[in-house]
Amino acid sequence: MKIGSPKEVMEGERRVAMTPDSAKQLQKLGHECYVEAGAGVPAGFTDDAYAEAGVTVVTGEQALFDAVDVVAKVRPPTEAEVDMLREGQTLISFFYPASNEDLMKRAADRGATVLAMDMVPRISRAQKMDALSSMANIAGYRAVLEAGNEFGRFFTGQVTAAGKVPPAKVLVVGAGVAGLAAIGAATSLGAITYAFDVRPEVAEQIESMGAEFVYLDFEEETQDGAATGGYAAPSSPEFREKQLEKFRELAPDVDIVITTALIPNRPAPVLWTKDMVEAMKPGSVIVDLAAERGGNCELTVKDDRVVTDNDVTILGYTDLNSRMATQSSTLYATNVRHLMTDLTPEKDGVIVHDMEDDVIRGATIAHENEVTFPPPPPKVQAIAAQPKKDKPKELTPEEKRAQEVAAFRKQTINQVALLGVGAAAVLAVGAVPGMPASFMQHFIVFVLSVFVGFQVIWNVAHSLHTPLMAVTNAISSIIILGALMQIGSSSIIVTILAAAAVFMAGINIFGGFLVTRRMLAMFQKS
């Protein structure tokens, strides 16, 4: 198959869907690679670099569409680009099908297969193809750089001969991929970072990165992230009011706010209202990563920089990924390449469009002249979305006590029965005609030793078995002493058994101390 990337036609878009490195990997799958002349130049990839990687450089977008079987883009196609598609051709790009239904229907009518990179399900197996996450990671990092460019002070606090500089206080709203990237960048620059998310389970991630999680004094049942595709579920009105109340409390104290709350194909929730902006200190900065869908800040203007009357700067840029075009193109091209790897299972250049595959089915929005959007939820999400089973009824203290008494009584009966069976067996052995008294003495000691040893080991917690057994293997020295006393016996059979006992017990002793030493070394600093 022939796969090619055209030049992006959207104004300001500098990314490209194929890099020279990704082209080499695609060629290993058996594909031929094409690129429109100049498509990679804004991202730092020259036509000569593509040619050296074995990519055919084609002049003109129409010529590229005519030459290839698979078109890989970044931004959603325009109507003109959809009209260039032909029967059986495949398009891979961001598409946002819920917002572009007419365009999706148009592509299906032309017989093209469309895979939307924004529809790749957020499951573990598809992480390597998750372009939304890779782009959000860059956007979160870049948001901190843009805020630092507008902010009038250092991020880190400093004490100099010229005076003291307090550290910047940064609030990150939303701890998804973009939010965590912003937290990492802000803390690495020395800022005091706070973060909020409606999912309390991410608090550990936030705190592990050096930020402080902002808790709300509100209890609301949260939904498993797997059931919502990895995104936070919409909150109740009561929770939202408590959330806004907390933000109003924080607004006068923070210097930089980075908002990242956005679920694909939904309007961005307004989390930072006008009165919060007015409460912020002069010189503060807000970077709204949800500007493309209306913005989390009430005063955000898409693709614009707004300065309020109280000197608060609000950035609504939607091209943060393009401002780091080389890195963004590299990651996005890798996502596309992994998708092509799944589409080419035999690595023979033949695309197999398996609609039974969760990832392929989820990303496919048009196939064989039909619109296939929306897809069914992946199996892992379907399982997570099942209603939770009722919790077992809590027992009263009296019921718990009754259960404990019944369990103890059952255990006692079992132990007495086993002891009775053992005693009967010992009596049966002793009743055998001609059985010497010395044998019975040794046999009874043996039986008691087995019983005591079994009871001691059985009652040890499973997690302690390895260290316990490693140390107590030294008890095998008793076996060695007994074997040495018998090794000089006149019976060849007894001598052989004694020698075998010495050998095996020696392995047990030395092996036990070796294991113990290795275990102790795990807790020592190198």
C-alpha positions in Angstrom: 0.0 0.0 0.0 1.0 3.6 -0.6 0.7 6.0 2.3 1.2 9.7 2.0 0.9 13.0 4.0 -0.3 16.2 2.4 0.6 19.7 3.5 -1.8 21.0 6.2 -4.1 23.7 4.8 -5.4 25.1 8.1 -3.9 28.5 8.8 -1.1 28.4 11.4 -0.9 24.6 11.4 2.8 23.5 11.2 2.6 19.8 12.1 2.9 17.0 9.6 1.6 13.4 9.9 4.7 11.7 8.6 8.3 12.3 9.5 11.4 10.7 7.9 11.9 8.4 10.9 8.3 7.2 10.9 8.5 6.7 7.1 11.4 4.3 7.6 9.3 2.3 10.0 6.3 2.3 7.7 8.5 1.0 4.9 9.5 -2.0 7.1 5.7 -2.8 7.2 5.9 -3.1 3.4 4.4 0.3 2.5 5.6 2.9 0.1 5.7 6.4 1.5 4.8 9.7 -0.2 4.8 13.3 1.1 3.6 16.5 -0.5 6.5 18.9 -1.3 7.0 21.3 1.6 4.7 19.5 4.0 7.3 19.0 6.6 9.2 22.2 6.3 7.3 24.1 9.0 8.1 21.3 11.4 11.8 21.2 10.5 11.7 18.3 8.0 13.0 19.2 4.6 12.1 17.5 1.3 15.7 16.3 1.1 15.4 14.6 4.5 12.3 12.7 3.2 14.1 11.8 0.0 17.0 10.3 2.0 14.5 8.2 4.0 13.2 6.7 0.8 10.0 8.9 0.6 8.7 10.0 -2.7 8.1 13.8 -2.8 5.0 14.8 -4.8 4.2 18.3 -5.9 0.6 19.3 -5.3 -2.1 18.0 -2.9 -4.3 16.5 -5.7 -1.3 14.6 -7.1 -0.7 13.2 -3.6 -4.3 12.1 -3.1 -4.2 10.4 -6.6 -1.0 8.6 -5.9 -1.7 7.0 -2.5 -4.0 4.5 -0.9 -3.8 5.9 2.6 -3.8 9.6 3.4 -2.4 10.6 6.8 -3.3 14.1 8.0 -3.2 16.0 11.3 -6.2 18.4 11.2 -9.7 17.3 10.1 -10.1 17.4 6.3 -11.8 20.2 4.5 -14.7 19.6 2.1 -12.3 20.0 -0.8 -10.0 17.3 0.7 -12.9 15.0 1.3 -14.0 15.4 -2.4 -10.5 14.2 -3.4 -11.0 10.9 -1.7 -11.9 7.9 -3.9 -13.6 4.5 -3.4 -11.5 2.3 -1.2 -9.1 5.0 -0.1 -8.3 5.4 3.6 -8.0 8.7 5.5 -6.3 8.9 8.9 -6.6 12.2 10.8 -8.2 14.0 13.7 -11.8 14.3 12.7 -14.1 15.0 15.7 -17.0 13.2 14.1 -19.7 14.4 16.6 -19.0 18.0 15.4 -18.5 17.1 11.7 -21.4 14.8 10.9 -22.0 16.2 7.4 -18.3 15.8 6.5 -18.3 12.3 7.8 -21.4 11.4 5.8 -19.7 12.9 2.7 -16.6 10.8 3.1 -18.8 7.7 3.6 -20.7 8.5 0.4 -17.5 8.6 -1.5 -16.7 5.0 -0.3 -13.6 6.0 1.7 -12.6 4.5 5.0 -12.0 7.1 7.7 -10.1 6.5 10.9 -10.3 9.3 13.4 -7.3 9.6 15.7 -9.4 11.3 18.3 -11.6 8.3 18.5 -8.9 5.8 19.4 -10.3 4.2 22.6 -8.4 5.1 25.8 -7.5 1.5 26.8 -4.1 0.1 27.8 -3.5 -1.7 24.5 -4.1 1.5 22.5 -1.9 3.9 24.4 0.8 3.8 21.7 -1.9 5.2 19.3 -3.4 7.7 21.6 -2.8 10.9 19.7 -5.0 12.9 22.0 -2.8 12.1 25.0 0.5 12.7 23.1 -0.8 16.1 21.9 -2.2 17.0 25.3 1.1 16.2 26.9 2.8 18.8 24.7 0.0 21.3 25.2 0.3 21.1 29.0 4.0 21.6 28.9 3.8 24.5 26.4 1.0 26.2 28.5 3.5 26.6 31.3 6.1 28.2 28.9 3.5 30.6 27.5 2.4 31.5 31.1 6.1 32.1 32.0 6.5 34.3 29.0 3.6 36.5 30.1 4.4 36.4 33.8 6.5 39.2 35.2 8.5 37.2 37.8 10.6 34.1 38.3 8.7 30.8 38.9 11.1 29.9 41.7 11.7 32.0 44.8 15.0 33.7 45.2 16.9 35.6 47.8 19.4 38.0 46.3 21.4 41.0 47.4 18.9 43.1 45.4 15.9 41.7 47.3 13.7 38.8 47.8 11.6 37.3 45.0 8.6 35.1 46.2 7.9 31.9 44.2 5.0 31.9 41.8 1.8 30.1 42.8 0.3 28.0 40.0 -3.1 26.3 40.0 -3.8 23.6 37.4 -7.4 22.7 37.0 -7.8 19.2 35.7 -5.2 16.5 36.2 -5.5 14.6 32.9 -2.6 14.2 30.6 -2.3 17.9 29.9 -2.7 18.8 33.5 0.0 16.4 34.7 2.3 17.7 32.1 1.7 21.3 33.3 2.2 20.2 36.9 5.5 18.6 36.0 6.7 21.7 34.1 5.6 24.2 36.8 7.1 22.2 39.7 10.4 21.7 37.8 10.6 25.5 37.4 10.3 25.9 41.2 6.7 27.2 41.4 4.4 26.3 44.3 1.9 24.2 42.4 -1.7 23.4 43.3 -3.9 21.1 41.3 -7.6 20.2 41.3 -9.5 17.4 39.7 -13.0 16.0 40.2 -11.5 12.5 40.5 -10.0 12.2 44.0 -8.1 9.0 43.0 -5.6 11.2 41.0 -4.5 12.9 44.2 -1.6 10.5 44.7 -0.3 11.2 41.2 -0.5 14.9 41.8 1.3 14.8 45.1 4.0 12.4 43.7 4.9 15.2 41.2 5.4 17.7 44.0 2.1 19.5 43.8 -0.6 19.9 46.4 -4.0 18.5 45.7 -6.9 20.8 46.4 -9.6 18.9 48.3 -13.2 19.8 48.5 -15.3 19.2 51.6 -17.9 17.3 49.5 -18.6 13.7 49.0 -19.8 12.5 45.6 -19.8 9.0 44.2 -17.2 8.9 41.4 -17.3 6.8 38.3 -14.5 4.5 37.2 -12.4 6.2 34.6 -12.5 3.1 32.4 -16.3 3.5 32.1 -15.9 7.0 30.7 -13.0 6.4 28.4 -10.4 7.8 30.8 -12.1 11.1 31.2 -13.8 12.6 34.3 -17.5 12.2 34.4 -19.8 15.3 34.5 -20.3 16.5 38.1 -23.6 17.2 39.8 -24.8 20.9 40.2 -24.1 20.7 44.0 -20.5 19.5 43.4 -20.0 22.3 40.8 -21.1 25.0 43.2 -18.7 23.7 45.9 -16.0 23.6 43.2 -16.6 27.2 42.2 -16.6 28.3 45.8 -13.2 26.8 46.3 -11.8 28.5 43.2 -13.1 31.9 44.4 -11.2 31.2 47.6 -8.0 30.5 45.7 -8.3 33.2 43.0 -6.8 36.1 45.0 -3.8 34.0 46.0 -2.6 32.3 42.8 -0.5 34.0 40.1 -1.0 31.5 37.2 -4.1 29.4 36.4 -3.9 26.7 33.7 -7.3 25.1 32.9 -7.4 21.8 31.1 -11.0 20.5 31.7 -12.3 19.3 28.3 -14.0 16.1 27.1 -14.0 15.6 23.3 -17.2 16.4 21.5 -18.6 18.4 24.4 -18.6 22.1 25.2 -15.9 23.1 27.8 -17.4 23.7 31.3 -17.0 27.2 32.6 -14.8 26.8 35.8 -13.2 30.2 36.1 -15.8 32.9 36.1 -15.5 36.7 35.6 -15.6 37.5 39.3 -12.7 35.1 39.8 -10.7 36.9 37.2 -11.5 40.2 38.8 -10.3 38.9 42.2 -6.9 37.9 40.8 -3.8 40.1 41.4 -2.5 42.4 38.6 0.0 40.6 36.4 -1.6 37.2 36.8 -2.0 34.9 33.8 -4.6 32.4 32.8 -3.9 29.8 30.1 -7.1 28.2 28.8 -6.4 24.9 27.1 -10.1 24.3 26.5 -10.4 27.5 24.3 -11.2 25.5 21.2 -14.5 24.3 22.7 -15.5 27.6 24.3 -13.0 27.7 27.2 -13.0 27.0 30.9 -12.6 30.7 31.6 -15.6 32.9 31.1 -13.5 35.7 29.4 -11.5 33.5 27.1 -11.4 34.4 23.4 -10.4 31.6 21.1 -7.0 32.1 19.4 -6.5 35.5 21.1 -4.7 37.1 24.0 -6.9 39.2 26.3 -5.8 41.6 29.0 -8.5 42.6 31.5 -9.0 45.9 33.2 -7.2 44.6 36.3 -4.2 43.6 34.2 -4.9 39.8 34.1 -3.7 38.2 30.9 -5.9 35.4 29.4 -4.4 33.2 26.7 -6.9 31.3 24.5 -4.3 29.9 22.0 -5.4 26.7 20.2 -2.1 26.1 18.4 0.2 25.2 21.3 1.1 21.9 19.6 2.1 23.8 16.4 4.3 26.0 18.5 6.4 22.9 19.2 5.9 21.5 15.7 8.9 19.2 15.5 8.1 17.4 18.7 4.4 17.3 18.0 4.9 15.9 14.5 7.3 13.2 15.8 4.9 12.0 18.4 1.8 12.2 16.1 3.6 10.4 13.3 4.6 7.7 15.8 0.9 7.3 16.8 -0.1 7.0 13.1 2.7 4.5 12.5 1.5 2.3 15.4 -2.0 2.4 14.0 -0.7 1.3 10.6 1.2 -1.5 12.4 -2.2 -2.8 13.7 -3.7 -2.5 10.3 -0.8 -4.5 8.7 -0.6 -7.6 11.0 1.5 -9.6 8.5 3.9 -6.7 7.8 3.5 -7.4 4.1 2.1 -4.1 3.0 -1.5 -5.4 3.0 -4.0 -3.6 5.2 -6.5 -5.8 7.1 -9.4 -3.7 8.4 -10.5 -5.9 11.3 -13.8 -4.4 12.6 -13.7 -7.0 15.5 -10.7 -5.3 16.9 -11.6 -2.9 19.7 -9.1 -0.3 18.6 -9.7 -0.4 14.9 -13.5 -0.4 15.4 -13.4 2.4 17.8 -11.3 4.7 15.5 -13.3 3.8 12.3 -16.1 6.3 11.7 -16.8 5.5 8.0 -16.3 2.2 6.2 -17.7 0.5 3.1 -20.0 3.4 2.2 -21.5 3.5 5.7 -21.1 5.8 8.7 -19.9 3.6 11.6 -19.9 6.3 14.3 -20.6 6.1 17.2 -18.7 2.8 17.9 -19.8 0.4 20.6 -17.8 0.8 23.8 -14.6 -1.3 24.1 -15.1 -4.4 26.2 -13.1 -3.1 29.1 -15.3 0.0 29.2 -18.5 -2.1 28.9 -17.4 -4.2 31.8 -16.6 -1.1 33.9 -19.9 0.5 33.0 -21.9 -2.4 34.4 -23.9 -1.5 37.5 -22.0 -2.2 40.6 -23.2 -5.2 42.7 -24.8 -4.4 46.0 -22.4 -4.4 48.9 -22.8 -7.3 51.3 -24.9 -6.6 54.3 -22.8 -5.4 57.3 -23.1 -7.8 60.2 -23.9 -6.6 63.7 -21.4 -7.3 66.5 -23.6 -10.1 67.8 -23.8 -11.8 64.4 -20.0 -11.5 63.9 -19.5 -13.0 67.4 -21.8 -15.9 66.5 -19.9 -16.5 63.2 -16.6 -16.6 65.1 -17.9 -19.1 67.7 -19.3 -21.3 64.9 -16.0 -21.3 63.0 -14.0 -22.0 66.2 -16.3 -24.9 67.0 -16.0 -26.4 63.5 -12.2 -26.1 63.7 -12.0 -27.7 67.1 -14.1 -30.7 65.9 -11.9 -31.2 62.9 -8.7 -31.1 65.0 -10.1 -33.6 67.6 -11.2 -35.9 64.7 -7.7 -35.8 63.2 -6.1 -36.4 66.5 -8.3 -39.4 67.1 -7.5 -40.8 63.7 -3.7 -40.3 64.4 -3.9 -42.0 67.8 -5.7 -45.0 66.2 -3.1 -45.2 63.5 -0.2 -45.2 66.1 -2.0 -47.9 68.2 -2.5 -50.0 65.0 1.3 -49.8 64.3 2.1 -50.7 67.9 -0.2 -53.7 67.7 1.8 -55.3 64.9 3.3 -58.6 66.2 7.1 -58.4 66.8 7.3 -54.6 66.7 10.3 -53.6 69.0 9.7 -51.1 71.7 12.6 -48.9 70.5 10.9 -48.4 67.1 7.7 -47.3 68.8 9.6 -44.7 70.8 11.2 -43.2 67.7 7.9 -43.5 65.7 6.0 -41.5 68.4 8.7 -38.8 68.5 8.5 -38.6 64.7 4.7 -38.3 64.7 4.7 -35.6 67.3 7.5 -33.7 65.5 5.5 -33.8 62.3 2.4 -32.6 64.1 4.1 -29.7 66.0 6.0 -28.6 62.8 2.8 -28.6 60.8 0.9 -26.5 63.3 3.8 -24.0 63.6 4.2 -23.5 59.8 0.5 -23.6 59.0 -0.2 -20.7 61.3 2.4 -18.4 59.7 1.1 -15.7 57.4 1.8 -16.5 53.7 3.8 -13.3 53.2 6.3 -14.5 55.9 6.9 -18.0 54.6 10.0 -17.1 52.5 12.0 -15.2 55.1 10.9 -17.6 57.8 11.9 -20.8 55.9 15.1 -19.2 54.7 16.3 -18.7 58.3 14.8 -21.8 59.9 16.5 -24.0 57.3 19.4 -24.0 59.7 17.3 -26.5 61.7 18.4 -28.9 59.1 21.7 -29.2 61.1 19.8 -31.5 63.4 19.2 -33.8 60.4 23.0 -33.7 59.6 23.9 -34.6 63.2 21.5 -37.6 63.1 22.8 -38.7 59.7 26.4 -38.5 60.8 25.6 -40.8 63.7 24.2 -43.4 61.3 26.7 -42.9 58.4 29.1 -45.5 59.9 26.4 -48.2 60.2 27.2 -51.7 59.2 24.2 -51.7 56.8 24.9 -50.3 53.4 21.4 -49.1 52.9 21.5 -47.0 56.2 24.9 -45.6 55.1 23.5 -44.5 51.7 20.4 -42.9 53.3 22.6 -41.1 55.8 24.9 -39.8 53.1 21.9 -38.6 51.1 20.5 -36.9 54.2 23.8 -35.1 54.8 23.9 -33.9 51.2 20.3 -32.6 51.0 20.4 -31.0 54.4 23.6 -29.3 53.5 22.0 -27.8 50.4 19.0 -26.7 52.5 21.3 -24.9 55.0 23.6 -23.1 52.6 20.7 -22.3 50.3 18.6 -20.9 53.2 21.4 -18.5 54.2 22.0 -17.5 50.6 18.4 -16.6 50.1 18.3 -14.7 53.4 21.4 -12.7 52.4 19.8 -11.7 49.1 16.6 -10.7 50.8 18.5 -8.5 53.3 20.5 -6.9 50.4 17.2 -5.7 48.9 16.8 -3.4 51.8 20.3 -2.0 51.9 21.6 1.1 50.0 24.1 0.3 47.3 
